[in-house]
Every structure is written in C-alpha cells, then in structure tokens.
Amino acid sequence: METSKRVTVYFEPEVHKALRLKAASSDRSVSDMVNDAVRLSLAEDADDLEAFSARRKEKSVSFDSFVTGLKRRGQI
C-alpha cells in the first residue's frame, strides 16, 4: 500500500464546516471524503477524455456556422 501524502488545502469557512459536519455524521474522516471527491472528479475527467478521443475523427463545426445554419433554417 502506498503511503499517503500530506497537503495543505484551504476551504472557505462554510465549506469546511459542512465537511466536518458531514464527516462526523457519516463516521468518516474529512481526508477520506476529500479523496473520494477528487477521485470522482478525476474519473469524470477520464470519461470526458475518452469521449473526446472517440469523437476525434468527427467533422468539426464552428459555433458561428452552427448558429448561422440554425438561423438559415428558421430555427432561431
């Protein structure tokens, strides 16, 4: 098992209070909760990167041309 790394994180006071209260009510540590939240965020990023990679070969359409097309077709 890897050893944990210690870091300093600054939370807004209300966020810190909410974290401490949730940790206490769920019998978990703040560190465990923060680790889980970061893992979840990284997993979402990995999913996004996978989706981008899968769609890499799709035709790209600029925002300007897309909106122009909507207007031309009377959709906006």
Protein Blocks (a to p, Z undefined) as FASTA:
>chain_A
ZZdddddddddfklmmmmmmmmmmnopafklmmmmmmmmmmmmmmmmmmmmmmmmmpccd
dfklmmmmmmmnopZZ
